[in-house]
Amino acid sequence: MINMDEKKRILDEIAEIFKKELDDSNLNISYDSSPKSVEKWDSITNLVLISAIEEKFNIVFPVEFIFSAENVGDLCDYIVKNASAN
């Protein structure tokens, strides 16, 4: 079972990464945020975002996961299940 407090902490940290990497301090990131709902999140910035998230959480996303993840919630769930303590 996913710990909701842990998932919220991870979401908050991911949101900060999005704000920094997309250069938008007013960006509102939720579990449902996706490339369809975040204007600056395209295929190029996705690489930057994934790299920053991997570095922050000391994790490497499998390529298949990167292509199948649909939203920020998918990233949070994967991190909760697979990240080492950070």
N, CA, C and O atoms as a Maestro MAE file, in Angstrom:
{
 s_m_m2io_version
 :::
 2.0.0
}

f_m_ct {
 s_m_title
 :::
 protein
 m_atom[344] {
  # First column is atom index #
  i_m_mmod_type
  r_m_x_coord
  r_m_y_coord
  r_m_z_coord
  i_m_residue_number
  s_m_chain_name
  s_m_pdb_residue_name
  s_m_pdb_atom_name
  i_m_atomic_number
  :::
  1 25 0.842 -1.191 0.000 1 A "MET " " N  " 7
  2 3 0.000 0.000 0.000 1 A "MET " " CA " 6
  3 2 0.887 1.254 0.000 1 A "MET " " C  " 6
  4 15 1.888 1.321 0.713 1 A "MET " " O  " 8
  5 25 0.509 2.212 -0.790 2 A "ILE " " N  " 7
  6 3 1.289 3.439 -0.917 2 A "ILE " " CA " 6
  7 2 0.981 4.364 0.251 2 A "ILE " " C  " 6
  8 15 -0.182 4.643 0.545 2 A "ILE " " O  " 8
  9 25 2.022 4.833 0.908 3 A "ASN " " N  " 7
  10 3 1.905 5.777 2.005 3 A "ASN " " CA " 6
  11 2 1.584 7.152 1.414 3 A "ASN " " C  " 6
  12 15 2.388 7.714 0.670 3 A "ASN " " O  " 8
  13 25 0.420 7.686 1.743 4 A "MET " " N  " 7
  14 3 -0.025 8.953 1.150 4 A "MET " " CA " 6
  15 2 0.826 10.146 1.588 4 A "MET " " C  " 6
  16 15 1.022 11.082 0.812 4 A "MET " " O  " 8
  17 25 1.335 10.121 2.828 5 A "ASP " " N  " 7
  18 3 2.214 11.203 3.268 5 A "ASP " " CA " 6
  19 2 3.502 11.222 2.448 5 A "ASP " " C  " 6
  20 15 3.988 12.280 2.049 5 A "ASP " " O  " 8
  21 25 4.040 10.029 2.206 6 A "GLU " " N  " 7
  22 3 5.258 9.915 1.406 6 A "GLU " " CA " 6
  23 2 4.990 10.364 -0.031 6 A "GLU " " C  " 6
  24 15 5.808 11.064 -0.628 6 A "GLU " " O  " 8
  25 25 3.853 9.964 -0.578 7 A "LYS " " N  " 7
  26 3 3.505 10.353 -1.944 7 A "LYS " " CA " 6
  27 2 3.335 11.872 -2.041 7 A "LYS " " C  " 6
  28 15 3.732 12.470 -3.040 7 A "LYS " " O  " 8
  29 25 2.758 12.495 -1.028 8 A "LYS " " N  " 7
  30 3 2.582 13.956 -1.017 8 A "LYS " " CA " 6
  31 2 3.944 14.653 -0.944 8 A "LYS " " C  " 6
  32 15 4.167 15.652 -1.627 8 A "LYS " " O  " 8
  33 25 4.851 14.128 -0.118 9 A "ARG " " N  " 7
  34 3 6.193 14.710 -0.008 9 A "ARG " " CA " 6
  35 2 6.904 14.635 -1.366 9 A "ARG " " C  " 6
  36 15 7.539 15.595 -1.802 9 A "ARG " " O  " 8
  37 25 6.786 13.487 -2.016 10 A "ILE " " N  " 7
  38 3 7.415 13.306 -3.325 10 A "ILE " " CA " 6
  39 2 6.792 14.246 -4.351 10 A "ILE " " C  " 6
  40 15 7.506 14.849 -5.152 10 A "ILE " " O  " 8
  41 25 5.470 14.374 -4.332 11 A "LEU " " N  " 7
  42 3 4.798 15.301 -5.249 11 A "LEU " " CA " 6
  43 2 5.323 16.717 -5.047 11 A "LEU " " C  " 6
  44 15 5.609 17.417 -6.019 11 A "LEU " " O  " 8
  45 25 5.451 17.143 -3.799 12 A "ASP " " N  " 7
  46 3 5.952 18.490 -3.514 12 A "ASP " " CA " 6
  47 2 7.359 18.684 -4.076 12 A "ASP " " C  " 6
  48 15 7.668 19.738 -4.632 12 A "ASP " " O  " 8
  49 25 8.202 17.677 -3.932 13 A "GLU " " N  " 7
  50 3 9.577 17.780 -4.438 13 A "GLU " " CA " 6
  51 2 9.599 17.773 -5.968 13 A "GLU " " C  " 6
  52 15 10.378 18.504 -6.580 13 A "GLU " " O  " 8
  53 25 8.756 16.959 -6.578 14 A "ILE " " N  " 7
  54 3 8.659 16.931 -8.044 14 A "ILE " " CA " 6
  55 2 8.136 18.283 -8.547 14 A "ILE " " C  " 6
  56 15 8.619 18.801 -9.554 14 A "ILE " " O  " 8
  57 25 7.159 18.845 -7.853 15 A "ALA " " N  " 7
  58 3 6.615 20.148 -8.259 15 A "ALA " " CA " 6
  59 2 7.708 21.214 -8.256 15 A "ALA " " C  " 6
  60 15 7.748 22.064 -9.146 15 A "ALA " " O  " 8
  61 25 8.586 21.173 -7.269 16 A "GLU " " N  " 7
  62 3 9.690 22.134 -7.216 16 A "GLU " " CA " 6
  63 2 10.645 21.937 -8.395 16 A "GLU " " C  " 6
  64 15 11.154 22.910 -8.951 16 A "GLU " " O  " 8
  65 25 10.885 20.687 -8.773 17 A "ILE " " N  " 7
  66 3 11.732 20.394 -9.937 17 A "ILE " " CA " 6
  67 2 11.087 20.966 -11.201 17 A "ILE " " C  " 6
  68 15 11.766 21.589 -12.017 17 A "ILE " " O  " 8
  69 25 9.778 20.755 -11.364 18 A "PHE " " N  " 7
  70 3 9.072 21.282 -12.534 18 A "PHE " " CA " 6
  71 2 9.180 22.804 -12.576 18 A "PHE " " C  " 6
  72 15 9.460 23.378 -13.628 18 A "PHE " " O  " 8
  73 25 8.960 23.453 -11.444 19 A "LYS " " N  " 7
  74 3 9.020 24.917 -11.399 19 A "LYS " " CA " 6
  75 2 10.404 25.411 -11.813 19 A "LYS " " C  " 6
  76 15 10.526 26.369 -12.576 19 A "LYS " " O  " 8
  77 25 11.439 24.755 -11.307 20 A "LYS " " N  " 7
  78 3 12.809 25.165 -11.625 20 A "LYS " " CA " 6
  79 2 13.137 24.897 -13.086 20 A "LYS " " C  " 6
  80 15 13.587 25.794 -13.799 20 A "LYS " " O  " 8
  81 25 12.915 23.671 -13.532 21 A "GLU " " N  " 7
  82 3 13.332 23.273 -14.880 21 A "GLU " " CA " 6
  83 2 12.491 23.932 -15.983 21 A "GLU " " C  " 6
  84 15 12.988 24.174 -17.083 21 A "GLU " " O  " 8
  85 25 11.231 24.218 -15.687 22 A "LEU " " N  " 7
  86 3 10.377 24.873 -16.683 22 A "LEU " " CA " 6
  87 2 10.343 26.388 -16.483 22 A "LEU " " C  " 6
  88 15 9.625 27.103 -17.183 22 A "LEU " " O  " 8
  89 25 11.135 26.867 -15.511 23 A "ASP " " N  " 7
  90 3 11.278 28.293 -15.234 23 A "ASP " " CA " 6
  91 2 9.923 28.978 -15.065 23 A "ASP " " C  " 6
  92 15 9.621 29.977 -15.718 23 A "ASP " " O  " 8
  93 25 9.112 28.404 -14.159 24 A "ASP " " N  " 7
  94 3 7.780 28.953 -13.905 24 A "ASP " " CA " 6
  95 2 7.424 28.732 -12.442 24 A "ASP " " C  " 6
  96 15 6.921 27.672 -12.069 24 A "ASP " " O  " 8
  97 25 7.688 29.741 -11.618 25 A "SER " " N  " 7
  98 3 7.455 29.616 -10.176 25 A "SER " " CA " 6
  99 2 5.975 29.544 -9.812 25 A "SER " " C  " 6
  100 15 5.637 29.193 -8.681 25 A "SER " " O  " 8
  101 25 5.097 29.868 -10.744 26 A "ASN " " N  " 7
  102 3 3.656 29.815 -10.490 26 A "ASN " " CA " 6
  103 2 3.014 28.515 -10.961 26 A "ASN " " C  " 6
  104 15 1.800 28.344 -10.852 26 A "ASN " " O  " 8
  105 25 3.814 27.615 -11.476 27 A "LEU " " N  " 7
  106 3 3.304 26.352 -12.005 27 A "LEU " " CA " 6
  107 2 2.634 25.538 -10.908 27 A "LEU " " C  " 6
  108 15 3.188 25.378 -9.820 27 A "LEU " " O  " 8
  109 25 1.449 25.028 -11.192 28 A "ASN " " N  " 7
  110 3 0.713 24.201 -10.241 28 A "ASN " " CA " 6
  111 2 0.759 22.759 -10.737 28 A "ASN " " C  " 6
  112 15 0.136 22.417 -11.742 28 A "ASN " " O  " 8
  113 25 1.506 21.916 -10.017 29 A "ILE " " N  " 7
  114 3 1.665 20.519 -10.409 29 A "ILE " " CA " 6
  115 2 0.877 19.641 -9.441 29 A "ILE " " C  " 6
  116 15 0.997 19.773 -8.223 29 A "ILE " " O  " 8
  117 25 0.067 18.740 -10.006 30 A "SER " " N  " 7
  118 3 -0.715 17.797 -9.211 30 A "SER " " CA " 6
  119 2 -0.441 16.384 -9.723 30 A "SER " " C  " 6
  120 15 0.297 16.198 -10.690 30 A "SER " " O  " 8
  121 25 -1.039 15.398 -9.068 31 A "TYR " " N  " 7
  122 3 -0.873 14.007 -9.504 31 A "TYR " " CA " 6
  123 2 -1.357 13.823 -10.938 31 A "TYR " " C  " 6
  124 15 -0.843 12.975 -11.667 31 A "TYR " " O  " 8
  125 25 -2.348 14.620 -11.341 32 A "ASP " " N  " 7
  126 3 -2.940 14.489 -12.675 32 A "ASP " " CA " 6
  127 2 -2.219 15.284 -13.752 32 A "ASP " " C  " 6
  128 15 -2.549 15.161 -14.931 32 A "ASP " " O  " 8
  129 25 -1.237 16.099 -13.368 33 A "SER " " N  " 7
  130 3 -0.513 16.900 -14.356 33 A "SER " " CA " 6
  131 2 0.169 15.988 -15.374 33 A "SER " " C  " 6
  132 15 0.750 14.960 -15.026 33 A "SER " " O  " 8
  133 25 0.081 16.393 -16.631 34 A "SER " " N  " 7
  134 3 0.658 15.601 -17.721 34 A "SER " " CA " 6
  135 2 1.146 16.559 -18.804 34 A "SER " " C  " 6
  136 15 0.884 17.760 -18.741 34 A "SER " " O  " 8
  137 25 1.857 16.025 -19.796 35 A "PRO " " N  " 7
  138 3 2.283 16.906 -20.895 35 A "PRO " " CA " 6
  139 2 1.111 17.606 -21.584 35 A "PRO " " C  " 6
  140 15 1.290 18.666 -22.184 35 A "PRO " " O  " 8
  141 25 -0.068 17.030 -21.502 36 A "LYS " " N  " 7
  142 3 -1.245 17.653 -22.117 36 A "LYS " " CA " 6
  143 2 -1.728 18.864 -21.322 36 A "LYS " " C  " 6
  144 15 -2.343 19.773 -21.880 36 A "LYS " " O  " 8
  145 25 -1.448 18.875 -20.013 37 A "SER " " N  " 7
  146 3 -1.960 19.967 -19.179 37 A "SER " " CA " 6
  147 2 -0.895 20.987 -18.771 37 A "SER " " C  " 6
  148 15 -1.226 22.045 -18.235 37 A "SER " " O  " 8
  149 25 0.372 20.680 -19.021 38 A "VAL " " N  " 7
  150 3 1.462 21.596 -18.666 38 A "VAL " " CA " 6
  151 2 2.100 22.075 -19.965 38 A "VAL " " C  " 6
  152 15 2.771 21.315 -20.663 38 A "VAL " " O  " 8
  153 25 1.879 23.340 -20.273 39 A "GLU " " N  " 7
  154 3 2.255 23.909 -21.567 39 A "GLU " " CA " 6
  155 2 3.717 23.681 -21.954 39 A "GLU " " C  " 6
  156 15 3.997 23.315 -23.096 39 A "GLU " " O  " 8
  157 25 4.640 23.888 -21.038 40 A "LYS " " N  " 7
  158 3 6.057 23.798 -21.382 40 A "LYS " " CA " 6
  159 2 6.622 22.369 -21.316 40 A "LYS " " C  " 6
  160 15 7.806 22.168 -21.586 40 A "LYS " " O  " 8
  161 25 5.805 21.391 -20.968 41 A "TRP " " N  " 7
  162 3 6.264 20.009 -20.828 41 A "TRP " " CA " 6
  163 2 6.148 19.309 -22.178 41 A "TRP " " C  " 6
  164 15 5.089 18.797 -22.540 41 A "TRP " " O  " 8
  165 25 7.254 19.299 -22.914 42 A "ASP " " N  " 7
  166 3 7.273 18.636 -24.216 42 A "ASP " " CA " 6
  167 2 8.322 17.527 -24.191 42 A "ASP " " C  " 6
  168 15 8.874 17.222 -23.134 42 A "ASP " " O  " 8
  169 25 8.598 16.931 -25.328 43 A "SER " " N  " 7
  170 3 9.520 15.789 -25.371 43 A "SER " " CA " 6
  171 2 10.938 16.167 -24.955 43 A "SER " " C  " 6
  172 15 11.641 15.356 -24.353 43 A "SER " " O  " 8
  173 25 11.358 17.369 -25.265 44 A "ILE " " N  " 7
  174 3 12.705 17.800 -24.881 44 A "ILE " " CA " 6
  175 2 12.771 18.077 -23.385 44 A "ILE " " C  " 6
  176 15 13.670 17.585 -22.703 44 A "ILE " " O  " 8
  177 25 11.830 18.857 -22.870 45 A "THR " " N  " 7
  178 3 11.850 19.145 -21.435 45 A "THR " " CA " 6
  179 2 11.589 17.893 -20.615 45 A "THR " " C  " 6
  180 15 12.009 17.815 -19.460 45 A "THR " " O  " 8
  181 25 10.902 16.911 -21.190 46 A "ASN " " N  " 7
  182 3 10.676 15.656 -20.474 46 A "ASN " " CA " 6
  183 2 12.019 15.009 -20.103 46 A "ASN " " C  " 6
  184 15 12.173 14.480 -19.003 46 A "ASN " " O  " 8
  185 25 12.974 15.055 -21.013 47 A "LEU " " N  " 7
  186 3 14.298 14.483 -20.728 47 A "LEU " " CA " 6
  187 2 14.967 15.209 -19.563 47 A "LEU " " C  " 6
  188 15 15.568 14.579 -18.693 47 A "LEU " " O  " 8
  189 25 14.860 16.515 -19.553 48 A "VAL " " N  " 7
  190 3 15.444 17.320 -18.479 48 A "VAL " " CA " 6
  191 2 14.743 17.011 -17.153 48 A "VAL " " C  " 6
  192 15 15.396 16.830 -16.126 48 A "VAL " " O  " 8
  193 25 13.419 16.953 -17.187 49 A "LEU " " N  " 7
  194 3 12.647 16.671 -15.973 49 A "LEU " " CA " 6
  195 2 12.966 15.289 -15.412 49 A "LEU " " C  " 6
  196 15 13.200 15.137 -14.213 49 A "LEU " " O  " 8
  197 25 12.973 14.290 -16.282 50 A "ILE " " N  " 7
  198 3 13.267 12.916 -15.842 50 A "ILE " " CA " 6
  199 2 14.661 12.846 -15.237 50 A "ILE " " C  " 6
  200 15 14.854 12.221 -14.194 50 A "ILE " " O  " 8
  201 25 15.621 13.475 -15.877 51 A "SER " " N  " 7
  202 3 16.987 13.468 -15.369 51 A "SER " " CA " 6
  203 2 17.065 14.121 -13.990 51 A "SER " " C  " 6
  204 15 17.718 13.591 -13.092 51 A "SER " " O  " 8
  205 25 16.410 15.259 -13.817 52 A "ALA " " N  " 7
  206 3 16.427 15.963 -12.526 52 A "ALA " " CA " 6
  207 2 15.728 15.141 -11.441 52 A "ALA " " C  " 6
  208 15 16.186 15.104 -10.299 52 A "ALA " " O  " 8
  209 25 14.630 14.488 -11.792 53 A "ILE " " N  " 7
  210 3 13.901 13.653 -10.828 53 A "ILE " " CA " 6
  211 2 14.741 12.438 -10.452 53 A "ILE " " C  " 6
  212 15 14.810 12.067 -9.280 53 A "ILE " " O  " 8
  213 25 15.377 11.823 -11.434 54 A "GLU " " N  " 7
  214 3 16.240 10.669 -11.149 54 A "GLU " " CA " 6
  215 2 17.369 11.063 -10.198 54 A "GLU " " C  " 6
  216 15 17.685 10.333 -9.258 54 A "GLU " " O  " 8
  217 25 17.965 12.211 -10.448 55 A "GLU " " N  " 7
  218 3 19.066 12.678 -9.595 55 A "GLU " " CA " 6
  219 2 18.568 12.962 -8.177 55 A "GLU " " C  " 6
  220 15 19.202 12.558 -7.202 55 A "GLU " " O  " 8
  221 25 17.446 13.647 -8.065 56 A "LYS " " N  " 7
  222 3 16.893 14.007 -6.752 56 A "LYS " " CA " 6
  223 2 16.581 12.771 -5.904 56 A "LYS " " C  " 6
  224 15 16.860 12.743 -4.705 56 A "LYS " " O  " 8
  225 25 15.999 11.749 -6.544 57 A "PHE " " N  " 7
  226 3 15.536 10.575 -5.805 57 A "PHE " " CA " 6
  227 2 16.470 9.377 -5.912 57 A "PHE " " C  " 6
  228 15 16.142 8.283 -5.454 57 A "PHE " " O  " 8
  229 25 17.635 9.589 -6.521 58 A "ASN " " N  " 7
  230 3 18.616 8.511 -6.646 58 A "ASN " " CA " 6
  231 2 17.979 7.254 -7.238 58 A "ASN " " C  " 6
  232 15 18.040 6.167 -6.663 58 A "ASN " " O  " 8
  233 25 17.371 7.440 -8.403 59 A "ILE " " N  " 7
  234 3 16.627 6.373 -9.068 59 A "ILE " " CA " 6
  235 2 16.860 6.482 -10.568 59 A "ILE " " C  " 6
  236 15 17.178 7.555 -11.080 59 A "ILE " " O  " 8
  237 25 16.698 5.367 -11.264 60 A "VAL " " N  " 7
  238 3 16.750 5.378 -12.726 60 A "VAL " " CA " 6
  239 2 15.441 4.768 -13.223 60 A "VAL " " C  " 6
  240 15 15.133 3.611 -12.936 60 A "VAL " " O  " 8
  241 25 14.687 5.554 -13.962 61 A "PHE " " N  " 7
  242 3 13.441 5.045 -14.531 61 A "PHE " " CA " 6
  243 2 13.760 4.166 -15.735 61 A "PHE " " C  " 6
  244 15 14.552 4.565 -16.589 61 A "PHE " " O  " 8
  245 25 13.163 2.977 -15.822 62 A "PRO " " N  " 7
  246 3 13.329 2.169 -17.032 62 A "PRO " " CA " 6
  247 2 12.733 2.911 -18.238 62 A "PRO " " C  " 6
  248 15 11.737 3.621 -18.104 62 A "PRO " " O  " 8
  249 25 13.336 2.744 -19.388 63 A "VAL " " N  " 7
  250 3 12.866 3.431 -20.599 63 A "VAL " " CA " 6
  251 2 11.389 3.126 -20.852 63 A "VAL " " C  " 6
  252 15 10.620 4.016 -21.216 63 A "VAL " " O  " 8
  253 25 10.992 1.850 -20.655 64 A "GLU " " N  " 7
  254 3 9.589 1.504 -20.910 64 A "GLU " " CA " 6
  255 2 8.655 2.281 -19.992 64 A "GLU " " C  " 6
  256 15 7.556 2.666 -20.393 64 A "GLU " " O  " 8
  257 25 9.100 2.511 -18.748 65 A "PHE " " N  " 7
  258 3 8.269 3.275 -17.817 65 A "PHE " " CA " 6
  259 2 8.148 4.728 -18.284 65 A "PHE " " C  " 6
  260 15 7.059 5.300 -18.256 65 A "PHE " " O  " 8
  261 25 9.244 5.311 -18.705 66 A "ILE " " N  " 7
  262 3 9.230 6.708 -19.153 66 A "ILE " " CA " 6
  263 2 8.209 6.889 -20.278 66 A "ILE " " C  " 6
  264 15 7.481 7.881 -20.307 66 A "ILE " " O  " 8
  265 25 8.160 5.935 -21.197 67 A "PHE " " N  " 7
  266 3 7.226 6.052 -22.322 67 A "PHE " " CA " 6
  267 2 5.787 5.713 -21.939 67 A "PHE " " C  " 6
  268 15 4.849 6.140 -22.613 67 A "PHE " " O  " 8
  269 25 5.608 4.945 -20.858 68 A "SER " " N  " 7
  270 3 4.250 4.555 -20.476 68 A "SER " " CA " 6
  271 2 3.632 5.448 -19.394 68 A "SER " " C  " 6
  272 15 2.412 5.465 -19.232 68 A "SER " " O  " 8
  273 25 4.457 6.185 -18.658 69 A "ALA " " N  " 7
  274 3 3.929 7.058 -17.606 69 A "ALA " " CA " 6
  275 2 3.037 8.129 -18.231 69 A "ALA " " C  " 6
  276 15 3.412 8.777 -19.208 69 A "ALA " " O  " 8
  277 25 1.866 8.301 -17.655 70 A "GLU " " N  " 7
  278 3 0.906 9.243 -18.224 70 A "GLU " " CA " 6
  279 2 0.847 10.577 -17.506 70 A "GLU " " C  " 6
  280 15 0.419 11.578 -18.080 70 A "GLU " " O  " 8
  281 25 1.285 10.593 -16.229 71 A "ASN " " N  " 7
  282 3 1.165 11.830 -15.457 71 A "ASN " " CA " 6
  283 2 2.137 11.833 -14.283 71 A "ASN " " C  " 6
  284 15 2.879 10.873 -14.076 71 A "ASN " " O  " 8
  285 25 2.126 12.905 -13.529 72 A "VAL " " N  " 7
  286 3 3.017 13.045 -12.379 72 A "VAL " " CA " 6
  287 2 2.702 11.989 -11.322 72 A "VAL " " C  " 6
  288 15 3.608 11.506 -10.642 72 A "VAL " " O  " 8
  289 25 1.438 11.630 -11.180 73 A "GLY " " N  " 7
  290 3 1.061 10.592 -10.222 73 A "GLY " " CA " 6
  291 2 1.772 9.274 -10.502 73 A "GLY " " C  " 6
  292 15 2.173 8.579 -9.569 73 A "GLY " " O  " 8
  293 25 1.933 8.926 -11.769 74 A "ASP " " N  " 7
  294 3 2.664 7.705 -12.136 74 A "ASP " " CA " 6
  295 2 4.118 7.801 -11.667 74 A "ASP " " C  " 6
  296 15 4.678 6.825 -11.167 74 A "ASP " " O  " 8
  297 25 4.724 8.975 -11.829 75 A "LEU " " N  " 7
  298 3 6.098 9.181 -11.371 75 A "LEU " " CA " 6
  299 2 6.180 9.025 -9.851 75 A "LEU " " C  " 6
  300 15 7.079 8.359 -9.338 75 A "LEU " " O  " 8
  301 25 5.238 9.643 -9.136 76 A "CYS " " N  " 7
  302 3 5.213 9.550 -7.673 76 A "CYS " " CA " 6
  303 2 5.084 8.098 -7.223 76 A "CYS " " C  " 6
  304 15 5.816 7.649 -6.340 76 A "CYS " " O  " 8
  305 25 4.154 7.369 -7.830 77 A "ASP " " N  " 7
  306 3 3.937 5.966 -7.452 77 A "ASP " " CA " 6
  307 2 5.200 5.146 -7.673 77 A "ASP " " C  " 6
  308 15 5.575 4.340 -6.821 77 A "ASP " " O  " 8
  309 25 5.851 5.346 -8.803 78 A "TYR " " N  " 7
  310 3 7.066 4.587 -9.103 78 A "TYR " " CA " 6
  311 2 8.155 4.902 -8.071 78 A "TYR " " C  " 6
  312 15 8.838 3.999 -7.588 78 A "TYR " " O  " 8
  313 25 8.308 6.167 -7.744 79 A "ILE " " N  " 7
  314 3 9.333 6.561 -6.776 79 A "ILE " " CA " 6
  315 2 9.037 5.954 -5.403 79 A "ILE " " C  " 6
  316 15 9.941 5.422 -4.758 79 A "ILE " " O  " 8
  317 25 7.792 6.028 -4.951 80 A "VAL " " N  " 7
  318 3 7.420 5.460 -3.650 80 A "VAL " " CA " 6
  319 2 7.778 3.968 -3.616 80 A "VAL " " C  " 6
  320 15 8.286 3.469 -2.612 80 A "VAL " " O  " 8
  321 25 7.513 3.276 -4.699 81 A "LYS " " N  " 7
  322 3 7.737 1.829 -4.736 81 A "LYS " " CA " 6
  323 2 9.205 1.435 -4.941 81 A "LYS " " C  " 6
  324 15 9.604 0.339 -4.547 81 A "LYS " " O  " 8
  325 25 10.006 2.304 -5.548 82 A "ASN " " N  " 7
  326 3 11.327 1.884 -5.994 82 A "ASN " " CA " 6
  327 2 12.525 2.699 -5.513 82 A "ASN " " C  " 6
  328 15 13.662 2.246 -5.651 82 A "ASN " " O  " 8
  329 25 12.308 3.867 -4.963 83 A "ALA " " N  " 7
  330 3 13.450 4.717 -4.583 83 A "ALA " " CA " 6
  331 2 14.081 4.243 -3.281 83 A "ALA " " C  " 6
  332 15 13.408 3.775 -2.363 83 A "ALA " " O  " 8
  333 25 15.396 4.385 -3.240 84 A "SER " " N  " 7
  334 3 16.096 4.129 -1.985 84 A "SER " " CA " 6
  335 2 15.893 5.342 -1.090 84 A "SER " " C  " 6
  336 15 15.484 6.405 -1.557 84 A "SER " " O  " 8
  337 25 16.170 5.185 0.153 85 A "ALA " " N  " 7
  338 3 16.010 6.305 1.094 85 A "ALA " " CA " 6
  339 2 16.883 7.464 0.639 85 A "ALA " " C  " 6
  340 15 18.024 7.269 0.221 85 A "ALA " " O  " 8
  341 25 16.338 8.669 0.724 86 A "ASN " " N  " 7
  342 3 17.107 9.838 0.321 86 A "ASN " " CA " 6
  343 2 16.970 10.933 1.333 86 A "ASN " " C  " 6
  344 15 17.551 12.005 1.166 86 A "ASN " " O  " 8
  :::
 }
 m_bond[343] {
  # First column is bond index #
  i_m_from
  i_m_to
  i_m_order
  :::
  1 1 2 1
  2 2 3 1
  3 3 4 2
  4 3 5 1
  5 5 6 1
  6 6 7 1
  7 7 8 2
  8 7 9 1
  9 9 10 1
  10 10 11 1
  11 11 12 2
  12 11 13 1
  13 13 14 1
  14 14 15 1
  15 15 16 2
  16 15 17 1
  17 17 18 1
  18 18 19 1
  19 19 20 2
  20 19 21 1
  21 21 22 1
  22 22 23 1
  23 23 24 2
  24 23 25 1
  25 25 26 1
  26 26 27 1
  27 27 28 2
  28 27 29 1
  29 29 30 1
  30 30 31 1
  31 31 32 2
  32 31 33 1
  33 33 34 1
  34 34 35 1
  35 35 36 2
  36 35 37 1
  37 37 38 1
  38 38 39 1
  39 39 40 2
  40 39 41 1
  41 41 42 1
  42 42 43 1
  43 43 44 2
  44 43 45 1
  45 45 46 1
  46 46 47 1
  47 47 48 2
  48 47 49 1
  49 49 50 1
  50 50 51 1
  51 51 52 2
  52 51 53 1
  53 53 54 1
  54 54 55 1
  55 55 56 2
  56 55 57 1
  57 57 58 1
  58 58 59 1
  59 59 60 2
  60 59 61 1
  61 61 62 1
  62 62 63 1
  63 63 64 2
  64 63 65 1
  65 65 66 1
  66 66 67 1
  67 67 68 2
  68 67 69 1
  69 69 70 1
  70 70 71 1
  71 71 72 2
  72 71 73 1
  73 73 74 1
  74 74 75 1
  75 75 76 2
  76 75 77 1
  77 77 78 1
  78 78 79 1
  79 79 80 2
  80 79 81 1
  81 81 82 1
  82 82 83 1
  83 83 84 2
  84 83 85 1
  85 85 86 1
  86 86 87 1
  87 87 88 2
  88 87 89 1
  89 89 90 1
  90 90 91 1
  91 91 92 2
  92 91 93 1
  93 93 94 1
  94 94 95 1
  95 95 96 2
  96 95 97 1
  97 97 98 1
  98 98 99 1
  99 99 100 2
  100 99 101 1
  101 101 102 1
  102 102 103 1
  103 103 104 2
  104 103 105 1
  105 105 106 1
  106 106 107 1
  107 107 108 2
  108 107 109 1
  109 109 110 1
  110 110 111 1
  111 111 112 2
  112 111 113 1
  113 113 114 1
  114 114 115 1
  115 115 116 2
  116 115 117 1
  117 117 118 1
  118 118 119 1
  119 119 120 2
  120 119 121 1
  121 121 122 1
  122 122 123 1
  123 123 124 2
  124 123 125 1
  125 125 126 1
  126 126 127 1
  127 127 128 2
  128 127 129 1
  129 129 130 1
  130 130 131 1
  131 131 132 2
  132 131 133 1
  133 133 134 1
  134 134 135 1
  135 135 136 2
  136 135 137 1
  137 137 138 1
  138 138 139 1
  139 139 140 2
  140 139 141 1
  141 141 142 1
  142 142 143 1
  143 143 144 2
  144 143 145 1
  145 145 146 1
  146 146 147 1
  147 147 148 2
  148 147 149 1
  149 149 150 1
  150 150 151 1
  151 151 152 2
  152 151 153 1
  153 153 154 1
  154 154 155 1
  155 155 156 2
  156 155 157 1
  157 157 158 1
  158 158 159 1
  159 159 160 2
  160 159 161 1
  161 161 162 1
  162 162 163 1
  163 163 164 2
  164 163 165 1
  165 165 166 1
  166 166 167 1
  167 167 168 2
  168 167 169 1
  169 169 170 1
  170 170 171 1
  171 171 172 2
  172 171 173 1
  173 173 174 1
  174 174 175 1
  175 175 176 2
  176 175 177 1
  177 177 178 1
  178 178 179 1
  179 179 180 2
  180 179 181 1
  181 181 182 1
  182 182 183 1
  183 183 184 2
  184 183 185 1
  185 185 186 1
  186 186 187 1
  187 187 188 2
  188 187 189 1
  189 189 190 1
  190 190 191 1
  191 191 192 2
  192 191 193 1
  193 193 194 1
  194 194 195 1
  195 195 196 2
  196 195 197 1
  197 197 198 1
  198 198 199 1
  199 199 200 2
  200 199 201 1
  201 201 202 1
  202 202 203 1
  203 203 204 2
  204 203 205 1
  205 205 206 1
  206 206 207 1
  207 207 208 2
  208 207 209 1
  209 209 210 1
  210 210 211 1
  211 211 212 2
  212 211 213 1
  213 213 214 1
  214 214 215 1
  215 215 216 2
  216 215 217 1
  217 217 218 1
  218 218 219 1
  219 219 220 2
  220 219 221 1
  221 221 222 1
  222 222 223 1
  223 223 224 2
  224 223 225 1
  225 225 226 1
  226 226 227 1
  227 227 228 2
  228 227 229 1
  229 229 230 1
  230 230 231 1
  231 231 232 2
  232 231 233 1
  233 233 234 1
  234 234 235 1
  235 235 236 2
  236 235 237 1
  237 237 238 1
  238 238 239 1
  239 239 240 2
  240 239 241 1
  241 241 242 1
  242 242 243 1
  243 243 244 2
  244 243 245 1
  245 245 246 1
  246 246 247 1
  247 247 248 2
  248 247 249 1
  249 249 250 1
  250 250 251 1
  251 251 252 2
  252 251 253 1
  253 253 254 1
  254 254 255 1
  255 255 256 2
  256 255 257 1
  257 257 258 1
  258 258 259 1
  259 259 260 2
  260 259 261 1
  261 261 262 1
  262 262 263 1
  263 263 264 2
  264 263 265 1
  265 265 266 1
  266 266 267 1
  267 267 268 2
  268 267 269 1
  269 269 270 1
  270 270 271 1
  271 271 272 2
  272 271 273 1
  273 273 274 1
  274 274 275 1
  275 275 276 2
  276 275 277 1
  277 277 278 1
  278 278 279 1
  279 279 280 2
  280 279 281 1
  281 281 282 1
  282 282 283 1
  283 283 284 2
  284 283 285 1
  285 285 286 1
  286 286 287 1
  287 287 288 2
  288 287 289 1
  289 289 290 1
  290 290 291 1
  291 291 292 2
  292 291 293 1
  293 293 294 1
  294 294 295 1
  295 295 296 2
  296 295 297 1
  297 297 298 1
  298 298 299 1
  299 299 300 2
  300 299 301 1
  301 301 302 1
  302 302 303 1
  303 303 304 2
  304 303 305 1
  305 305 306 1
  306 306 307 1
  307 307 308 2
  308 307 309 1
  309 309 310 1
  310 310 311 1
  311 311 312 2
  312 311 313 1
  313 313 314 1
  314 314 315 1
  315 315 316 2
  316 315 317 1
  317 317 318 1
  318 318 319 1
  319 319 320 2
  320 319 321 1
  321 321 322 1
  322 322 323 1
  323 323 324 2
  324 323 325 1
  325 325 326 1
  326 326 327 1
  327 327 328 2
  328 327 329 1
  329 329 330 1
  330 330 331 1
  331 331 332 2
  332 331 333 1
  333 333 334 1
  334 334 335 1
  335 335 336 2
  336 335 337 1
  337 337 338 1
  338 338 339 1
  339 339 340 2
  340 339 341 1
  341 341 342 1
  342 342 343 1
  343 343 344 2
  :::
 }
}
